[in-house]
């Protein structure tokens, strides 16, 4: 397998235009961590031409701790290499390096040209192909929350909000506080500059309800492009924070007395030919049957796909009653207490907001999962429950409460296996089982405090 000549020329022109010295070839693994290689610019071009950009296939069965899941029957028992094919449309300068450096997101292929189906970016591409075959074009807009915290090198020590320009730590809840955001104005000015340099289309920055908790909204667009941008944004924010002597964390629940961090996903579906929003009837602007079926698909399938939306043991600490996070799959009009919120909107902007995903998710897998649920609802012509009025917290907790429960449902959903691929379901289950086993070997401070001398 060799690179496309057009891609080769695009990459070469980019490197020449910006006098690039090195290229970072990035591929997101299951956890959304950037894996890959850093090469001199000319070696990168040679690798594109001669299938020299190789990486072990096993990175896709690597746990967040750096170990590997059990041999799952999907990847080869022996470590084999796969070829990284750069998506030259994602090539960008890395703005925080002194030496001219480029980064490019890559797709993984076998040497016969077939895609590695367990790669997260490929999973999203697979789902988008199903939409395309039906003449549908999905549109998404993520909203990503994160905390700024003091530098913490001791994992046993609780996290603390950082000290801002005033010289004080934030303690009170500052939802939508402008001055609270401005405490870290130099950091966010640099975030905006770095995002602009990379073509990351961020929109609104707001302070969320947690201490030094922020939310960044993205403009709506193509799901693959938005997943790429979210992947690069998380890397950008973490890097910028460290330049300002603080950490940025996308853990779902980093502090015990603060709310968790989510990645809400607004989504709609357009007619690929006309561009009309299929979630509203053309004659009266009311919710269409297709829209209601999409919501019904989310209601039916989302509990089973939670390992892709809440992928870590920590993720389920966020999904608690009265915690600014959903506990069930009900839906409602402009209701922020349920899993699926339909904002008040005109026919052109009719959409549903999936509020279940945590900020710790892999954006490719989370968007693929959410779109897959809606897709199944549309093709199966499902019907949703009635919308909820009032608090959704008064209703039953129907989302999985633990990763154990979530994996049990995930591995048994035949509908999701058809859409996401059986191999991906098997790999995710294997990797997360290994992470759970590692977690079970850890004794927490709570256990030492309350059980050491009392039981």
C-alpha positions in Angstrom: 0.0 0.0 0.0 1.4 3.4 -1.0 0.2 7.0 -0.5 -2.1 8.7 -2.9 0.0 11.1 -5.1 -2.4 13.9 -4.4 -2.0 13.4 -0.6 1.8 13.3 -1.1 1.8 16.7 -2.9 -0.5 18.3 -0.3 1.8 17.1 2.5 4.9 18.2 0.7 3.5 21.6 -0.1 2.4 22.1 3.6 5.8 21.2 4.9 7.6 23.5 2.5 5.2 26.4 3.1 5.8 26.4 6.8 9.4 25.1 6.7 8.5 22.2 8.9 11.4 20.3 10.6 9.4 17.5 12.3 6.0 15.8 11.9 4.0 14.2 14.7 1.9 11.3 13.3 -1.0 10.9 15.7 -3.5 8.1 16.1 -6.0 8.0 18.9 -6.2 4.8 20.9 -9.3 3.5 22.7 -8.8 5.9 25.6 -8.3 8.8 23.2 -4.6 9.1 24.0 -2.4 10.3 21.2 -0.1 7.5 20.1 2.1 7.5 17.1 5.5 8.7 15.9 7.6 11.8 15.5 9.7 11.9 12.4 11.9 14.4 10.5 9.9 16.0 7.7 11.7 14.3 4.8 11.5 10.9 6.5 7.8 11.5 7.0 7.3 12.1 3.2 9.4 9.0 2.4 7.3 7.0 4.8 4.1 8.1 3.1 5.5 7.0 -0.3 6.9 3.6 0.9 4.5 2.5 3.7 7.1 3.3 6.2 4.8 4.8 8.8 4.2 1.6 10.7 3.0 1.0 14.2 2.0 -2.1 16.2 -1.6 -3.0 15.9 -1.6 -3.8 19.6 -1.9 -0.1 20.5 -5.6 -0.5 19.9 -5.8 -3.1 22.7 -3.7 -1.1 25.1 -5.3 -0.1 28.5 -5.1 3.3 30.0 -2.4 2.0 32.3 -0.2 0.9 29.4 -0.9 -2.8 29.7 -2.8 -5.0 27.3 -6.1 -6.8 27.3 -6.1 -10.6 27.1 -5.7 -12.1 23.6 -9.2 -11.3 22.3 -9.2 -13.3 19.1 -9.4 -10.1 17.1 -5.8 -8.9 16.9 -3.1 -11.3 15.9 -1.5 -13.3 18.8 1.8 -12.0 17.5 2.5 -8.3 17.4 2.0 -7.2 13.8 2.5 -3.8 12.2 -0.2 -1.7 10.5 0.4 1.2 8.2 -0.5 4.7 9.3 -2.0 6.7 6.4 -2.0 10.4 7.2 -5.2 12.3 6.6 -3.6 15.3 5.0 -6.7 17.4 5.6 -5.9 17.2 9.3 -2.4 18.5 8.9 -1.7 21.5 11.2 1.2 23.3 12.7 1.8 22.7 16.4 1.8 26.2 17.7 3.5 25.7 21.1 6.8 24.4 19.8 9.7 26.7 19.1 10.9 24.6 16.2 8.5 24.4 13.2 6.5 21.2 13.8 3.5 19.7 12.1 0.9 17.3 13.4 -1.3 15.0 11.3 -4.0 12.6 12.4 -3.6 9.2 10.7 -5.9 6.2 9.8 -4.6 2.7 10.4 -4.6 0.2 7.5 -3.4 -3.3 6.9 -0.9 -3.7 4.1 -3.6 -5.0 1.7 -5.2 -1.6 2.0 -8.1 -2.6 4.3 -8.8 -0.4 7.3 -8.2 -1.5 10.9 -11.8 -1.8 12.1 -10.9 -1.6 15.8 -9.3 1.9 15.4 -11.6 4.5 17.0 -11.5 6.9 14.1 -12.5 4.1 11.8 -15.4 3.3 14.0 -16.8 6.8 13.5 -16.2 6.6 9.8 -18.0 3.3 9.7 -21.1 4.8 11.3 -21.0 7.8 9.0 -21.0 5.5 6.0 -24.2 3.9 7.2 -25.9 7.4 7.4 -24.5 8.2 3.9 -26.0 5.1 2.4 -29.4 6.3 3.6 -29.0 9.8 2.2 -28.6 11.2 5.7 -25.9 13.7 6.9 -25.5 13.9 10.6 -24.3 17.1 12.2 -22.9 17.4 15.7 -21.7 20.1 18.2 -19.8 19.0 21.3 -19.7 20.9 24.6 -16.6 19.9 26.6 -16.1 20.6 30.3 -12.9 20.4 32.2 -11.2 21.5 35.5 -8.1 23.6 36.1 -6.3 22.2 39.2 -3.0 22.8 41.0 -0.1 20.8 39.8 -0.4 17.4 41.7 2.4 14.9 41.6 1.1 12.7 44.5 -1.8 10.6 43.3 -2.9 10.1 46.9 -3.3 13.8 47.5 -6.7 15.3 46.6 -6.9 17.9 43.8 -7.2 21.6 44.6 -8.3 24.5 42.4 -5.4 26.6 41.3 -4.6 30.1 42.5 -5.7 32.7 39.9 -4.7 36.3 39.3 -6.2 37.5 42.5 -3.9 35.3 44.5 -6.8 33.2 45.9 -8.2 29.8 45.3 -11.8 29.6 44.0 -14.1 28.1 46.6 -17.7 29.2 45.9 -19.8 28.0 43.0 -19.3 30.5 40.1 -21.6 29.3 37.3 -21.3 31.6 34.3 -19.0 33.9 36.3 -17.2 36.2 33.9 -14.7 37.4 36.5 -14.0 33.8 37.6 -13.0 32.9 34.1 -10.8 36.1 33.9 -8.9 34.8 36.9 -7.1 32.6 34.3 -7.3 35.1 31.4 -3.7 34.7 30.2 -4.2 30.9 30.0 -7.4 31.2 27.9 -6.0 33.8 25.6 -3.3 31.4 24.7 -5.8 28.6 24.3 -7.8 30.7 21.8 -4.6 31.6 20.0 -3.4 28.0 19.8 -6.9 26.8 18.6 -7.0 29.5 15.9 -3.6 28.5 14.7 -4.8 24.8 14.4 -8.2 25.6 12.8 -10.0 24.3 15.9 -13.4 26.0 15.6 -14.2 26.7 19.3 -17.0 29.1 20.2 -18.2 30.0 23.7 -16.1 29.7 26.9 -18.1 29.7 30.1 -17.5 29.0 33.8 -19.3 25.9 35.0 -20.6 25.2 38.5 -17.5 23.5 39.8 -14.5 25.4 41.3 -12.3 26.3 38.4 -14.5 24.2 36.1 -14.8 25.5 32.5 -16.8 24.6 29.4 -15.8 25.2 25.8 -18.5 24.9 23.1 -17.7 24.0 19.5 -19.6 25.2 16.4 -21.7 22.5 14.7 -20.4 20.6 11.8 -19.2 17.2 10.3 -18.8 14.6 13.1 -15.4 13.4 11.9 -14.0 16.9 11.7 -15.5 17.7 15.2 -14.0 14.6 16.7 -10.6 15.5 15.2 -11.0 19.0 16.7 -12.0 17.7 20.1 -9.1 15.2 20.2 -6.7 18.1 19.4 -8.4 20.5 21.7 -7.9 18.3 24.8 -4.2 18.0 23.9 -4.0 21.8 23.4 -5.7 22.6 26.7 -3.5 20.2 28.7 -0.4 21.6 27.1 -1.4 25.3 27.6 -2.3 24.7 31.2 1.2 23.2 31.9 2.8 26.2 30.3 0.9 28.3 33.0 2.0 25.9 35.8 -1.4 24.3 36.3 -3.1 21.1 35.2 -6.2 20.8 33.0 -8.1 17.5 33.6 -10.9 15.9 31.7 -11.5 13.3 34.3 -15.3 12.7 34.6 -15.2 13.3 38.4 -11.9 14.7 39.6 -13.0 16.1 43.0 -15.3 14.6 45.5 -17.3 17.7 46.4 -17.6 19.1 43.0 -19.8 18.2 40.0 -18.4 16.1 37.2 -17.3 17.1 33.7 -19.3 16.1 30.7 -19.1 16.1 26.9 -22.6 17.0 25.8 -23.2 16.2 22.1 -25.8 18.2 20.1 -26.9 16.2 17.1 -29.2 16.6 14.1 -29.6 14.9 10.7 -29.9 16.6 7.3 -31.1 15.4 4.0 -27.9 14.9 2.0 -29.4 16.2 -1.2 -31.4 19.2 -0.1 -29.6 20.0 3.2 -33.0 20.2 5.0 -33.1 19.3 8.7 -34.9 16.0 8.9 -35.7 16.5 12.5 -38.5 19.0 11.8 -41.5 18.6 9.4 -41.2 20.9 6.4 -44.9 22.0 6.5 -45.3 23.0 10.1 -41.8 22.9 11.8 -43.0 20.4 14.4 -40.9 17.4 15.5 -40.7 14.8 12.7 -41.4 11.1 13.0 -37.7 10.6 12.1 -36.7 12.8 15.0 -38.8 10.9 17.5 -37.4 7.6 16.2 -33.9 9.0 16.7 -34.7 9.9 20.3 -36.2 6.4 20.8 -33.0 4.8 19.5 -31.1 6.8 22.0 -33.4 5.6 24.7 -33.3 2.0 23.8 -29.6 1.5 22.9 -27.7 4.1 24.9 -27.5 2.2 28.2 -25.8 -0.6 26.3 -23.2 1.7 24.7 -22.2 3.5 27.9 -18.6 1.9 27.9 -18.0 4.3 25.0 -19.6 7.3 26.7 -18.4 6.6 30.3 -15.4 4.5 29.7 -13.6 4.5 33.0 -14.3 3.4 36.6 -14.3 7.1 37.6 -16.9 7.9 34.9 -19.8 6.5 37.0 -19.1 8.8 40.0 -20.4 11.6 37.8 -23.8 9.9 37.0 -25.4 10.6 40.3 -28.8 12.0 41.2 -28.9 15.8 41.6 -25.3 16.2 40.3 -25.9 18.1 37.0 -25.7 14.8 35.2 -28.4 12.4 34.0 -29.3 9.1 35.6 -31.8 7.8 33.0 -32.7 7.9 29.3 -35.8 10.1 29.5 -36.1 13.1 27.2 -37.7 16.5 27.5 -38.0 20.0 26.1 -35.2 22.2 27.3 -35.0 19.9 30.4 -31.4 19.6 31.8 -32.3 16.9 34.3 -32.8 14.1 31.7 -30.5 12.2 29.4 -31.7 13.8 26.2 -32.6 17.5 26.1 -34.4 19.0 23.1 -33.5 22.8 23.1 -36.1 25.3 22.1 -35.3 25.8 18.5 -36.6 26.6 15.0 -37.1 24.0 12.3 -33.6 24.5 10.8 -31.8 24.0 14.1 -34.0 21.2 15.6 -31.6 18.9 17.5 -31.2 16.7 20.5 -28.5 17.0 23.1 -27.1 13.8 24.5 -26.1 14.7 28.1 -24.7 11.3 29.1 -21.1 11.3 27.8 -18.3 12.2 30.2 -15.4 14.5 29.3 -13.1 11.5 29.7 -14.6 9.7 26.7 -12.8 9.2 23.4 -14.6 11.7 21.1 -14.5 9.4 18.1 -16.1 6.6 20.0 -18.6 8.8 21.9 -19.9 10.4 18.7 -20.0 7.1 16.9 -21.9 5.5 19.8 -24.5 8.3 20.0 -25.0 8.5 16.3 -25.3 4.7 16.1 -28.1 4.7 18.7 -30.0 7.3 16.8 -29.4 5.5 13.5 -30.8 2.3 14.9 -33.9 4.1 16.1 -34.5 5.6 12.7 -34.1 2.4 10.7 -36.1 0.4 13.2 -38.8 3.1 13.3 -38.9 3.1 17.1 -41.2 5.2 19.2 -40.0 7.2 22.2 -41.6 7.6 25.6 -43.5 10.8 26.3 -41.3 13.8 27.2 -40.7 14.4 30.8 -41.9 17.6 32.5 -40.2 18.6 35.7 -37.2 16.9 37.3 -35.9 13.7 35.8 -34.3 12.9 39.1 -37.6 11.8 40.6 -37.6 8.9 38.1 -35.7 5.6 38.3 -32.0 5.4 37.7 -31.8 3.3 34.6 -28.3 4.1 33.3 -25.6 1.6 34.4 -24.2 2.5 37.8 -20.8 0.8 37.3 -18.5 -0.1 34.4 -19.2 -3.7 35.2 -22.9 -3.3 34.5 -22.2 -1.2 31.4 -19.8 -3.9 29.9 -22.4 -6.6 30.6 -25.0 -4.8 28.5 -22.5 -3.7 25.9 -21.2 -7.1 25.1 -24.7 -8.5 24.6 -26.3 -5.9 22.3 -26.7 -7.5 18.8 -27.9 -4.2 17.3 -24.8 -2.3 18.4 -22.5 -5.1 17.2 -24.0 -4.7 13.7 -23.4 -1.0 13.6 -20.2 -0.6 15.5 -18.7 -3.9 14.5 -18.3 -7.1 16.5 -14.5 -6.7 16.6 -14.7 -3.3 18.3 -17.2 -4.6 20.9 -14.9 -7.5 21.7 -11.8 -5.3 22.0 -13.4 -2.7 24.2 -14.8 -5.4 26.5 -11.4 -7.0 26.7 -9.5 -3.8 27.4 -12.0 -2.5 30.0 -12.1 -5.9 31.7 -8.3 -5.6 32.1 -8.6 -2.1 33.5 -11.2 -3.2 36.0 -9.0 -6.0 37.2 -6.1 -3.5 37.7 -8.5 -1.2 39.6 -9.7 -3.9 41.9 -6.1 -4.4 43.1 -5.9 -0.8 44.4 -7.0 -0.1 48.0 -8.5 3.4 48.4 -8.0 6.0 51.1 -11.7 5.7 52.0 -11.2 2.0 52.7 -8.1 2.7 54.9 -9.9 5.5 56.8 -13.2 3.7 57.5 -12.3 0.0 57.6 -8.8 -0.3 58.9 -9.7 -0.1 62.6 -13.5 -0.3 62.5 -14.3 -3.8 61.0 
